[in-house]
Amino acid sequence: MMIYGPATMALAENPIIQTCFTTDPAPMVHGDRLYIYTGHDENNADFFWMQEWRVYSTTDMVNWTDHGSPLAIEDFSWGDDRAWAPQCVERDGKFYFYVPLHSKLSGTMAIGVAVGDSPTGPFKDALGHPLVDGSWDYIDPTVFVDDDGQAYLYWGNPEIYYVKLNPDMVSFDGEVKKIIQTEDGFGAPGPKERVEGKKYRDNYTEGPWFFKRDGKYYLVYAAGGVPEHIAYSMSDSPTGPWKYMGEIMPLSDTNSFTNHSGIIDYKGKSYFFYHTGKLPGGGGFARSVAVEPFEYNPDGTIPVIPPTDEGAPSVGTLDPMRRVEAETMSWSKGVSTEMNSKTGVYVSDIHNGDYIKVSSVDFGSVSPAKFGASVASALRGGTIEVRLDAVDGNLVATLEVPGTGGWEEWRYIEAPALMKVSGVHDLYFVFKGRKGPKLFNFDYWNFK
């Protein structure tokens, strides 16, 4: 048997989630992981009919683990529709999840907050009522805790509102304040002050993302009306005055008339998250999260960042000798994920010809002897072909999946390794079986 050595370093592939439509990415770093909190466009939607929020995480920027949906409209007794753009932050060991949704109380949009003990939940409505309520433009919250401990919550479309949160992160003193938009601050005055027919440099639309870097405050937002591009303003103070700085992601061929961004540093590098409509079946109401690496200019300004299909390079590797969740992947074709309280998240909707790609898998210098996986099938099962560096690459192992008696009747099955492998590679799990029916579900895998 030949020994296959290291392959080239992997790149991410955009969009970074392919198992469902995801929107409005809000990144957060906790420990050694980067988490993104997203919305979820439903299949075949003709508007922003969104029912839940989802969480994904990575340690290497190429493989993303699906943590399912820890929060949905039903978790808020006062909400009944439109689970739109979220953000989650940590403070004093608690995780605060800020979300907009339609309020039964006011009949308009409102912002609520849920709290949990981990980045992936479970989360519970912290108040039993909205944090702020009573206006159709109360959407798209962004939250930031400053160095002095003061937390700020910004939101709004087409106005920009903010409050200073109390240390408990679920209340505030005083009134909701509105930022006065000016040409110098945002490229145009507020919507009520704009002169009809006058061409402005730009204008704030929605989706603010608020953060601080090297003593400067940044407000990044969707701009220009519809279709949207991404622009930003900067300030020396968390509440302004703001100065318009220009476009970050100009109008591009993203197949989405909206955009929504989040910016964060992770493992010494800077990343710009946004969404497109580039998955098969995608579009303005079927969006998908993407990411681009970038470097700040020497003066702290943000460069123009075009969308790409390549995304970010790997900043780590994955250990195949430990249990790896099947829902951890860098790319997939055909599959989706499901979740229940007993198993957690697993890969489903597997049909003949579908596959999963896992990038930057480090086999080290000791070649594995066995491959194993936890699988379930209510029918006759199928086959998992484990291949190296391509869908039709060298065959590492072949695992025959039998019928197990049910779609959640799990069995762990092993197969011998068919070749020696060392170094870092991409792995492809290629699924084979009878054409047409669903074959099996896939929970986790490992080599031994």
N, C-alpha and C positions, 0 to 999 in steps of 0.2 A: 504494500500500500504506500502511495506517495504521501509526503508531508506537505501540506499547503501552508505557506508562511503568510506574513502580514499583507493586507491590502492597503489601499490608500485611505487617508482620513475621510470620514463621511461628512457630507453636507446634509443639512435639513432639507426638507422638500415642502414647498408651500402649495396649498394650505397645510398647516401642521396637523389638523384633525380631519380625517376622512370618513369616520364612521357615522357622523351626523352633521347637520349644519350648525355652526357655532358663530356667535356674534360678539361685538363690543368687548374685546379682551381687556381684563384688568389684572396686570401681573402683580405678584407679591412674593418677596423672598422671605423664607423662614427656615432657619437652620441651613442645611446644605441643599435645599430644594427650592426651585422656582415654581410657583403655582400661578395658574391663570384661572380667573373666574369669568365665565362667559354666559351670554344668553343662548337661547336655542330656538332657531327658526324651525317650525314644523314643516314636514314635507308637503308640497303642493299648496302652500299658503298663497293667498292673494292680498295679504296685508301683514303687518307685524303681529300676527297672532302667536304669542309666545307664552308658554305655560310654566316654565321652570328655569332655574339657573344650574349651570354645570361647573365642575372643577376638574382640571387636569394639572399634572405636575411633571417635572423633569429634573434630572441631575446632570444632563449632558447636552441639552438644547436640541437634540435630534430625536430621542425616544421620549414619547409622552405617554404617561399613565392616566387612564380614564378612571376618575373617582366617582363617576355617576352624578346624580343630582341630589345634593344634600338640602335643597331648599326649593320650594315651589309655591305657587299662588295659594294653595290650600293651607300652607303654614301660617297665613295671615287671615284671621277671621274677618277682618275689615276689607280685604281685597278680593276682587273677582275677575281680573283680566290684566293682560299686558305686562308680562314679566320682562321688563326692558333692562337697559344697561346697568350692571352692578359694579360694586367695588368692595373688597374685604381688606381690613387692616388688623394688625395685632397690637394690643396694648395690655401690659401687665399680665401676660399669660392668657388673655381672652382674645377671641377673634370676632370682630364686629363686621357684619355683612350688611351693607347699605344697598337697598334696592328700590326702584320705582315700580309702582303698579297702580292700577285703577282702583279708586277708593269707593266703597259702597256708601261711605259717610257723606262725602261731598259730591259724588258723581263726577269727579275730575281725577287728575293724576295726583299721586302723593308719594312720599318717600318714607319707607319703613326701615327698621334696623333689627336684625336678628343677631344672636350671640351664640358662640360655641366654644368648646374647650380645645379644639384642634382645627387646623386649616381646612380639613375636609368634613367638619361637622361631627355629629349632628348639630344643626342650628335651630334655635327657638326664637320666635318673636319676642323681643325684649320688652315691649311695651303693651301689647294688646291693642294698640292704636297707632296711627302714623306719627312719625317724628315731625314732619311738616305736611300740611294738607291744604287743599282748597284752590288749586289752579291747574289748568291744562299744561302749563309749561314747567311743572314740577317733575322733571325727569333727569336722568343721567347724573346721579350723584358721584362726586369724587371727594375723597377724604384724605387728610394729611395731618400727622402729628409733628409739630415743629420741635426744634431742639429744646425750647423752654417748656415743653410739655403741653402747650396750647394746641388744641386740635381744631381744624377748620373743615367745614363741609361746604363745597360749592356744587351748584347744579343749574340747570335751566336751558330752555329753548323757547323763544329766541332771546329772552333776557338772561342775565347772569345774576344768580342770587348766592348769598353765603350766610352762614352763621358761625359763631365761635362755640364749639361744643364744650360742655362741662367735662371734667375729668372722668365721669362715668361713661362717656361716649354715647349716651342715649338720651341726653337732654341738653338744653341750652338756655341761657338767660338772655333777656332782651328780645328784640324783634328781628325778623328776617330782613336782611339788608340787600339792596340791589346795587350792582356795580353800574356806574354811569359810563356807558360806552361812548367813546369818542373816536375821531379819525386817527388821532395820534396813538390811542390805546389799542384799537382793534381794527383799524383800517376804515371804519365807518362809524357814525353815531348809532345809537339804538334804533330799533325798527320804527318807532313812532316819530323819530326826529329826522329820518332820511328824506332827502328831497327827491321826489319822483323824477326819473329821467337822468339824474346825476350819476356819473360813474365813479365809484369809490375804489380805493386800492383793494379792499377786502371787506368782509363782514363776518362777525361771529354768528354761528348758527346753533350748535348744540355740542353735546359730548365732551365737556371739559375734562382735562386730566391735570391735576395740580400737584407739583412737587418742588423740591428745593435742591440746589446743587451749588456748592462753593459760595454760599451766602446769597445767592440769587434765587428768586422765585419764578417758576415757569407755569404758565397756563396754556396748555396745548388743547386744541379744539377743532371740531369740524367747522368748515367755513365756506362762504360763497353761496349759500343756498343749496338748491338741488340742480345738478349733481354736486356733491361735496368734495372738497379737498381738505387737507390738514394744514393748519397754520398755528402760530403761537405768538404769545406776548410775554414780556418779562417785567419784573418789578424788583425793587429793593425792599419791599414790604409785602407781607402775606395778603394784604387787602388793597394793594395798589398805592399810587396810580400805576397803571399798566402802560407799557410801550409796545406797539405792534412791531414784530420782528420779521415777519415774512412767512412764506410757505415752507412746509416740511415735505409733505407728499402732495405734489401738484395733481391735477386731474390726470388720471391714467386709465389705461384699458384694464380695469379690474372687474368689469361686468357687474358692478354694484353702484347704484346712485347715492348710497350713503357710505360714510367711512367713520370709524371710531377708533381712537388710538390710546395706547398706554405705553409709557417709557419707564425703563428700569435698568439698573446696573446689577450684574450677576457674575460672580467669579472674575471680577476685574474688567468686564466688558459691558458695553452699553447696547441695549436692544430696544427696537421700535416695533410694537405690536399694532396690528390693524386688521381690518377684514376686507374680503373680496367676495365675488360671486363665481369663483373659478372652478369649483367642483362640478362634475357632471350633474346637470339638472339645477345648477346654481343660478343666482340672479339677485335682484334687488330685495326679494323676500326669502332668499335661500343663500345666506352668506356663510363665509368660512374664515376662521382666524388664520393669520399669517404673521411672520416675524422677519425683521431685517436687522443685522448687526450694523452699528455705525460708530463713529468717533466724533465727539464734540470738537468744534473748532477751538483753536488756542484761546480765544476770548470768551469761551463758554457758550457761544451760539450754536444752534443745531443746523447741520448741513441739510441740503435737499436729499431726500431719501426716496429713490424710485422703488416701486414694487418689483420683485423678482420671483421666479419660480424656484430658485435655489435655496433661499433662506439663509440660515446661520450654520456655520461649521460646528462640529462636535467639540465640546470642552471637557469630555470625560469618556469613560468606557463602561460597558455593561459586563458583569460577571455571569457567565452562563452556568457556573457550577452551583449557584444558589437558585432558589425558587424565583422564577420570573413570571409575573402576571401576564397572561396572554393579551390583555388589554394595554400592555406597554408596547408601543410600536412607533416607527418613524414614517411608515406609509402602509396603506392597505388598499385592496381592491375588492369590492363586493360585500364585505362583511359589515356588521354593525355590532353594538354592544347592548347588553341587558343587565339588570341589577335586581337582586332581591336581598332580603335581610339576612338570609342564612349564608349564601355563597358570596355575596358582594357583586362586583362587576365581572362579567365574563363576555367572551366573544361569541356572537350568534350569527344567524343568517348565512351560514357557510354553505356554499354551493360549489359544484365542480368548476375548477379554474380560478377560484378566488385565491387570494394570498395575503400574507402579512410580511412586511419587511421590518427587521430589527437591526439598527445600525451600531457600529462601533462595538462589536462583541469581542471581548478579549479572552482568548483561550489560553494565553500564557504559553508556557513551554511544555506543559503536560497534556497530551492529547486525551480526550475523553473516550471512555469505553462504551457508555450507554447514553441514550436519550430517552427521557420519559415525559409524559404529559397527562394531565387530568382532563378527561373528555366525557361527554354524555351524548347518547343518541336514543331517541324513541323508535328509530327505524333500523336500517341495516348498516349505518355508519359510513365509513369511507377510509381515506388514507391521508396522512400528513407526510409529505416529502420535505425533508429539511435540506435545503440547498445553500451553496456557498456563493455569495457575492452577486447572484443573478437569479431570476426566476427559473432559468434553465441551466444554472450553474452545477458544479460537481455535487453529487448526492452524498450528503453526510449521514443520513439515516432515513429509514422508511418505517413509519408507525401505522400499523393496521388498526383502525378504530372499529370495534364491533358495536352492535346494538347493545345498549346497557339497560334497557327497560324504561327509559324516560328521558326527557330533555334536561332534567336536573338530577338524574341518577348518575352520579359521578364515579368514574373508575380511573385509577392511575395505572397507566400501561407503559411498559418499557420496550425498547428495541435496541439492538447492538449498533454501535457506530460502524460505518462502512469504510471509513478512511481516517487517516491521521490528520489532525488540524492543529496549528499553533498560530499565535499572533492574533492581530485584530482583523476582523472580517465583518461584513454584513451577512445576516442570516435571512433566508426566505423560507417561510412556511407555506408551501404550496398545497392546496387542498384538492383532492381528486375523489371521484365517486360517480355514481349514476347521474346522468344529466337531467336537470329539472328539479328534483326535490332538495329540500334542506338536508344536509348530511349529518352534522353533529354540532355540539357546542364545545368550547375550548376554554378552560379556566386558567391553567398555568402550565409551565414547562421547566425542565432543567436538564443539564448534562451531569453525568457522574464519571 
